[in-house]
Amino acid sequence: MAHGELDREYANYNLTVIPPTVLTYTMTRSTTVQAMIYVGDDANPISAAVAGIWDIGLSVLRSGSTIRNYYEPYPAEIRTGTAIRKTFITRLVAAEQWDTIYVEVGSPNAGDINVHVHAVLFDITIALPPNLPAVSGGFLTRGTGVGQINPDGTGQVPSSNAALATVCTEARLARLDAAVSAAVAAAAAALTAYDPPTNAELTAVQAALTVLIDALNDLSAAAAADAVWDEAVAGHVAAGSAGLKLASSGAHIDVDFRNISVRGD
């Protein structure tokens, strides 16, 4: 049995009549239990996936009388080819020593007259095993057995503990200490090297920019036009330029009198 498992039972049942009891167990101690029920397999699946309410119960009988009856299904449907299966988990139930636990299943499907049911009852309060093999290298727990951590009377783990000997060696701890120290030193050096401007320095830069902007002499359109006409022509006599034309026109003036007419008012 799996760790924490109290009982498991499986067989084929007619689930269409009064919900049959698929697991019976008498408690040997007081604890809290929960059942998991697997309905249907490849050979004897559920007949169809019709809508309906399943009757899933975990009853506690004490001295021949039912004192608690829990019907609360939590279904999860799984399809494998044409086979249909369902898995149910009951609510947690507190049971005392000598109580009898009954797990029941009822189907809403009329065709479920021969369905395989596998029910498992668990004690959910049992502690972890001393060395859990599913965890790589074992799951270390408190104790004095092989693979366990054995603390001293103050609850501290002594350095001589065999379970930690291959993990927390002096060499590994020294490498870890060196790596952490190097990281801290690098961070400190970076923070020291970083020299951000102060508020006073930023204010001074802002003031200097304001002075430069205010000193700019933005010309008006009229001033720009005057500056162009007041510019010396001598500096603008490149071939084909307007300046060359203006400079050349100052040497002589050609007048064609044939195109001049005199008009009197």
C-alpha positions as CSV (number, residue, x, y, z in Angstrom):
1,M,0.0,0.0,0.0
2,A,1.0,3.6,-0.6
3,H,2.0,5.7,2.4
4,G,-1.1,6.8,4.4
5,E,-3.3,4.3,2.6
6,L,-5.6,2.4,4.9
7,D,-7.5,0.1,2.5
8,R,-8.2,-0.4,-1.2
9,E,-10.9,-2.6,-2.8
10,Y,-11.9,-3.1,-6.5
11,A,-14.5,-5.1,-8.3
12,N,-17.2,-4.8,-11.0
13,Y,-20.6,-3.4,-9.8
14,N,-24.1,-2.6,-11.0
15,L,-24.2,1.1,-10.3
16,T,-27.8,1.6,-11.4
17,V,-29.5,0.3,-8.3
18,I,-29.2,1.5,-4.7
19,P,-25.6,2.8,-4.5
20,P,-23.5,-0.3,-3.8
21,T,-20.8,-0.3,-1.1
22,V,-17.4,-0.5,-2.8
23,L,-15.2,-0.3,0.3
24,T,-15.6,-1.2,4.0
25,Y,-13.0,-0.5,6.6
26,T,-13.0,-0.6,10.4
27,M,-10.8,2.1,12.0
28,T,-8.0,1.0,14.3
29,R,-7.3,4.6,15.6
30,S,-9.0,8.0,15.5
31,T,-8.0,10.1,12.6
32,T,-9.2,12.0,9.5
33,V,-9.9,10.0,6.3
34,Q,-10.7,10.6,2.7
35,A,-11.6,8.3,-0.1
36,M,-10.7,8.4,-3.8
37,I,-12.9,6.4,-6.2
38,Y,-11.9,5.4,-9.7
39,V,-14.9,4.4,-11.8
40,G,-14.5,2.5,-15.1
41,D,-11.5,0.9,-16.8
42,D,-10.7,-0.3,-20.4
43,A,-12.5,-3.6,-19.9
44,N,-15.5,-2.3,-18.0
45,P,-16.0,1.5,-18.7
46,I,-18.9,3.7,-17.9
47,S,-21.6,3.2,-20.6
48,A,-22.0,6.8,-21.6
49,A,-21.2,10.3,-20.7
50,V,-24.8,11.4,-20.1
51,A,-25.6,14.3,-17.8
52,G,-26.7,13.3,-14.4
53,I,-25.8,13.4,-10.7
54,W,-23.6,10.7,-9.3
55,D,-24.2,9.4,-5.7
56,I,-20.8,9.4,-4.0
57,G,-20.9,8.7,-0.3
58,L,-18.5,8.1,2.7
59,S,-20.5,7.0,5.7
60,V,-19.3,6.5,9.3
61,L,-21.1,3.8,11.4
62,R,-20.7,3.7,15.1
63,S,-22.3,1.0,17.3
64,G,-24.5,0.0,14.4
65,S,-25.9,3.5,13.7
66,T,-24.9,5.8,10.9
67,I,-23.8,9.0,12.5
68,R,-22.4,10.9,9.5
69,N,-23.3,10.6,5.9
70,Y,-21.4,12.6,3.3
71,Y,-22.7,12.7,-0.3
72,E,-20.7,15.3,-2.2
73,P,-19.2,14.3,-5.5
74,Y,-16.2,16.0,-7.1
75,P,-16.1,14.3,-10.5
76,A,-13.3,14.5,-13.1
77,E,-14.0,12.8,-16.4
78,I,-11.2,11.1,-18.3
79,R,-11.6,9.6,-21.8
80,T,-9.3,6.9,-23.1
81,G,-10.4,6.0,-26.7
82,T,-14.0,4.9,-26.5
83,A,-13.7,4.0,-22.8
84,I,-15.0,6.6,-20.3
85,R,-13.7,6.9,-16.7
86,K,-14.4,9.1,-13.8
87,T,-12.5,9.9,-10.6
88,F,-14.2,11.1,-7.4
89,I,-12.7,12.4,-4.2
90,T,-14.9,12.5,-1.0
91,R,-14.9,15.2,1.6
92,L,-12.5,14.8,4.6
93,V,-14.2,12.9,7.4
94,A,-13.2,12.6,11.1
95,A,-13.5,9.0,12.4
96,E,-12.8,7.4,15.7
97,Q,-11.3,4.1,16.6
98,W,-13.7,1.2,15.9
99,D,-15.8,3.2,13.6
100,T,-16.7,1.5,10.3
101,I,-16.2,3.4,7.1
102,Y,-18.4,2.7,4.0
103,V,-17.8,4.1,0.6
104,E,-20.6,4.0,-1.9
105,V,-21.1,4.8,-5.6
106,G,-24.2,5.3,-7.7
107,S,-24.4,6.2,-11.4
108,P,-27.2,8.1,-13.3
109,N,-26.4,6.1,-16.4
110,A,-28.9,3.3,-17.0
111,G,-26.3,1.3,-18.9
112,D,-23.8,1.1,-16.0
113,I,-24.7,-2.4,-14.9
114,N,-21.2,-3.8,-15.0
115,V,-18.6,-1.1,-14.3
116,H,-15.2,-1.6,-12.6
117,V,-14.8,0.4,-9.4
118,H,-11.5,0.9,-7.6
119,A,-11.8,2.6,-4.2
120,V,-8.9,3.7,-1.9
121,L,-9.2,5.0,1.7
122,F,-6.5,7.3,3.0
123,D,-5.5,8.5,6.5
124,I,-4.5,12.1,5.6
125,T,-2.9,12.8,9.0
126,I,0.0,10.4,8.7
127,A,3.4,12.1,8.6
128,L,5.9,11.9,5.8
129,P,8.0,8.7,5.7
130,P,11.5,9.0,7.1
131,N,13.2,8.9,3.7
132,L,10.9,9.7,0.7
133,P,12.4,7.9,-2.3
134,A,10.5,10.0,-4.9
135,V,12.7,12.9,-4.1
136,S,16.1,12.8,-5.7
137,G,18.6,11.7,-3.0
138,G,16.0,11.2,-0.4
139,F,13.8,13.6,1.6
140,L,15.6,14.5,4.8
141,T,13.3,14.6,7.9
142,R,14.0,14.9,11.6
143,G,15.0,11.7,13.3
144,T,17.9,9.4,14.1
145,G,17.5,6.9,11.2
146,V,19.5,6.6,8.0
147,G,19.1,9.7,5.8
148,Q,17.5,11.8,8.6
149,I,18.7,15.0,10.2
150,N,19.3,14.5,13.9
151,P,19.1,17.9,15.8
152,D,20.6,18.3,19.3
153,G,18.6,19.2,22.4
154,T,18.3,22.9,21.3
155,G,16.8,22.0,18.0
156,Q,20.0,22.9,16.1
157,V,21.7,20.6,13.6
158,P,25.3,19.7,14.7
159,S,28.0,20.0,12.0
160,S,28.9,16.4,12.6
161,N,25.5,15.2,11.3
162,A,26.1,12.5,8.7
163,A,23.1,13.5,6.6
164,L,24.6,16.9,5.9
165,A,28.2,15.8,5.7
166,T,28.2,15.4,1.9
167,V,26.2,18.6,1.3
168,C,27.6,21.2,3.7
169,T,31.3,20.5,3.5
170,E,33.9,23.1,4.5
171,A,35.1,23.5,0.9
172,R,31.6,24.2,-0.4
173,L,30.8,26.6,2.4
174,A,34.1,28.4,1.7
175,R,33.2,28.7,-2.0
176,L,29.8,30.0,-1.2
177,D,31.2,32.6,1.2
178,A,33.7,33.8,-1.4
179,A,31.1,34.1,-4.1
180,V,28.8,36.1,-1.8
181,S,31.6,38.3,-0.6
182,A,32.7,39.0,-4.2
183,A,29.1,39.9,-5.2
184,V,28.8,42.3,-2.2
185,A,32.1,44.0,-3.0
186,A,31.3,44.4,-6.7
187,A,28.0,46.1,-5.8
188,A,29.7,48.4,-3.3
189,A,32.3,49.4,-5.9
190,A,29.7,50.2,-8.5
191,L,27.8,52.4,-6.0
192,T,31.0,54.2,-5.0
193,A,31.9,54.9,-8.7
194,Y,28.6,56.3,-9.5
195,D,28.6,60.1,-9.0
196,P,25.2,61.5,-9.9
197,P,24.8,65.4,-10.1
198,T,23.6,67.2,-7.0
199,N,20.5,69.4,-7.0
200,A,22.8,72.5,-6.8
201,E,24.7,71.4,-9.9
202,L,21.5,70.8,-11.9
203,T,20.2,74.2,-10.9
204,A,23.4,75.9,-12.1
205,V,23.2,74.2,-15.5
206,Q,19.6,75.3,-15.8
207,A,20.6,78.9,-15.0
208,A,23.4,78.8,-17.6
209,L,21.1,77.6,-20.3
210,T,18.6,80.3,-19.5
211,V,21.3,83.0,-20.0
212,L,22.3,81.5,-23.4
213,I,18.7,81.4,-24.6
214,D,18.0,85.0,-23.4
215,A,21.2,86.2,-25.3
216,L,20.0,84.9,-28.6
217,N,19.3,87.9,-31.0
218,D,16.2,86.7,-33.0
219,L,15.9,89.0,-36.1
220,S,12.6,90.3,-37.3
221,A,11.6,90.0,-41.0
222,A,12.4,93.6,-41.6
223,A,15.8,93.4,-40.0
224,A,16.6,90.3,-42.0
225,A,15.6,92.0,-45.3
226,D,17.7,95.1,-44.4
227,A,20.7,92.9,-43.7
228,V,20.4,91.3,-47.1
229,W,20.2,94.6,-48.9
230,D,23.0,96.1,-46.8
231,E,25.4,93.2,-47.6
232,A,28.3,94.2,-49.8
233,V,27.9,92.9,-53.4
234,A,31.6,92.2,-53.7
235,G,31.4,89.1,-51.6
236,H,28.6,87.6,-53.8
237,V,29.9,87.5,-57.4
238,A,30.0,83.8,-58.2
239,A,29.2,82.9,-61.8
240,G,25.5,82.9,-62.5
241,S,24.6,84.6,-59.2
242,A,22.3,87.6,-58.6
243,G,25.2,89.3,-56.9
244,L,27.3,89.1,-60.1
245,K,24.4,90.6,-62.2
246,L,24.1,93.5,-59.7
247,A,27.8,94.1,-59.7
248,S,28.1,94.1,-63.5
249,S,25.2,96.5,-63.9
250,G,27.1,99.2,-62.0
251,A,29.8,99.5,-64.7
252,H,27.6,100.8,-67.6
253,I,24.0,101.2,-68.6
254,D,22.8,100.3,-72.1
255,V,19.7,102.2,-73.3
256,D,17.8,101.1,-76.4
257,F,16.1,104.3,-77.5
258,R,14.1,102.4,-80.1
259,N,11.9,101.1,-77.3
260,I,11.4,104.5,-75.6
261,S,8.3,106.4,-76.4
262,V,7.3,109.8,-75.3
263,R,3.8,110.5,-74.2
264,G,2.2,113.7,-73.3
265,D,-0.8,114.2,-71.0
